[in-house]
Every structure is written in C-alpha cells, then in structure tokens.
Amino acid sequence: EIAWVMSVADNSGDGDLDITELGTAITCWHTFTTKREQMETLLAKFDTSGSGKLEADELKLYLTELNGGKPVSDDEVAWVMKVADKSGDGAMNKLELLCATAEWF
C-alpha cells in the first residue's frame, strides 16, 4: 500500500516527495483508509464487465453517481483516467479508483 501511494504521488519519479507530491500522498492515503470499504462496494456495483476494474464507460457512471447524478463529460473522465491510471492499462483498479475519487473531490 505504501508503494502504491509513492507510485501515485511521486510524479517526478525521483523517489522523494516534494511538498506538492506529499499533499497528493496524504490525500490518497486518507481516502484509502477512510473510504476503502465504500470503494470496494462501489467498484463491485459499477464493474459491469466483471473485470475487477472500471473501464472508461463504467468510470463515467461511477463519477456521475459521485457527482450527485449530474452528468460527467468524456473530457472529465479522460482527465481522471490520465491522473489516476498509474498502471497505464486504461482502467481503474481498486487502488487507482481510490486515487481517482480523491482527485475528483
């Protein structure tokens, strides 16, 4: 889990966290520790493909729910995917979804 936080937050790739990266790390860790069970439930709800991840169309529905039902644009989905898809596979796994949720808020 710590390695995941570092991979999410260390945007410079230097193995250290500057003040901005530290803020990202704290936000991701806080979201991870306080919303883990809720995220697992939501992942199961929106993972209609059964892949264990949210692809862009599933992520859009997830973000729309987080947004109180207000529609989310494809550009917003692409931005969240760009920021949070650290594995680069075009989908959000559980840990990436936590980061995506933190970024969305």
Number of C-alpha atoms within 10 A of each C-alpha: 9 9 8 15 20 19 15 22 25 19 15 10 11 8 11 13 17 14 9 11 17 16 13 22 22 13 18 24 19 15 19 23 10 10 14 16 11 12 18 15 10 15 23 17 12 19 19 14 11 11 11 16 23 25 19 17 14 20 24 21 18 22 21 16 14 14 13 8 11 10 12 17 12 12 9 13 22 15 15 22 22 13 15 25 20 19 12 10 11 16 22 27 20 19 23 24 26 26 28 24 21 18 16 16 7
